[in-house]
Amino acid sequence: MPQPIPPLSYDIKNFQALMLEYEGLLTFANVESWDQRANIEVKKLVDLIEESNKRKDGALQKLEQVNKERAEKNIVNRLFSGKSQENYLTQLIQQHDNYRTSLEHLASQLQEAIDYTPNSLTEQKSLVKELKLQRKEIQVKKREIAATLKAIRTGARTKSANAGISKSIFSVYTYDPKLAAAQRRGIRFQREAALHPHEDEKAAIERQLMQIDRDIYWAEKFK
């Protein structure tokens, strides 16, 4: 009979207290003290993740052994042996996967807070300089995308203006309204298909710029 799933837990109150305190940080001295405790908490989370991975590896090895033993049994014994142990081990493996994902999310949040919070004037100047350089690079990319979008729209307008117009071998131009309507519909479809990935990229870049502006504001506020 499978044993109960071994407990492995993290007291999230420590994380919550640190993040609450983080929002109120104002001075380099406050940050330095907070950094020390936050780094200890990150180490605790990393240790728990490693322990969870070890336990998961053990469960995977055990499951492999159980499946091997089942395969070696004759068909009658396999039919009547049940799968409670396999189910238990599968549940345990999934539990460790979920647990690790949750802890990695918490550790990532804390580490990001540490990385973007300077604890000295020197660190502040370096971080702000780095962020402003990133902003310039992203703004260049944004202008490139804007130019691409403009070119796509301009090209589509030119094609639409010439829709339905054909030239005979005698250089006589004719206009077919039904053909023009069909061509314009095709041009619109092609335009939207071409615009879509660039518009998504533009929206992502705008979100990046907003986040960098917030990061700069945050980094510059410390005294």
VENPE-V413486 format. One record per pair of residues at least 4 apart in sequence whose ideal C-beta (glycine too) atoms are under 6 Angstrom apart, sorted by the first residue. I is the first residue (numbers start at 0). J is the second residue. D is the distance in Angstrom with one decimal. If there is no record, write none. Layout:
i = <I	I>
j = <J	J>
d = <D	D>
This chain:
i = <1	1	4	9	11	13	14	17	17	21	24	24	26	27	27	27	30	30	30	31	33	34	34	37	37	41	41	41	44	44	44	47	48	48	51	51	51	54	55	55	58	58	58	61	62	65	65	69	72	72	76	82	112	115	117	117	117	117	123	126	127	127	130	130	130	133	134	137	137	137	141	144	144	144	147	148	151	151	155	155	158	159	159	162	162	162	163	163	163	163	164	164	165	166	167	194>
j = <84	87	91	47	15	40	105	37	40	112	29	30	222	118	119	221	34	116	118	118	37	113	118	109	113	106	109	110	102	105	106	102	99	102	95	98	99	95	92	95	88	91	92	88	88	84	85	77	76	77	80	86	116	214	122	123	126	218	218	218	218	219	211	214	215	211	211	204	207	208	204	197	200	201	197	197	193	194	186	190	186	183	186	179	182	183	174	175	178	179	172	174	173	172	171	198>
d = <5.4	3.8	5.6	5.7	5.9	5.7	5.3	5.5	6.0	5.3	4.9	5.4	5.9	5.3	5.5	5.6	5.9	5.3	4.1	4.2	5.8	5.8	5.5	5.4	5.3	5.4	5.2	5.7	5.2	5.8	4.1	5.7	5.5	5.0	4.8	5.3	5.1	5.9	5.7	3.9	5.2	4.7	5.0	5.8	4.2	5.5	5.8	5.9	4.0	4.9	5.7	5.5	6.0	5.5	3.7	3.9	5.2	5.8	5.9	4.9	5.3	5.9	5.6	5.4	5.0	5.9	4.9	5.8	5.5	5.8	4.9	5.5	5.8	4.9	5.4	5.5	4.9	5.6	5.4	3.9	4.8	5.1	5.3	4.2	3.9	4.9	5.2	4.9	4.7	2.5	5.9	5.5	5.5	5.5	4.5	5.5>
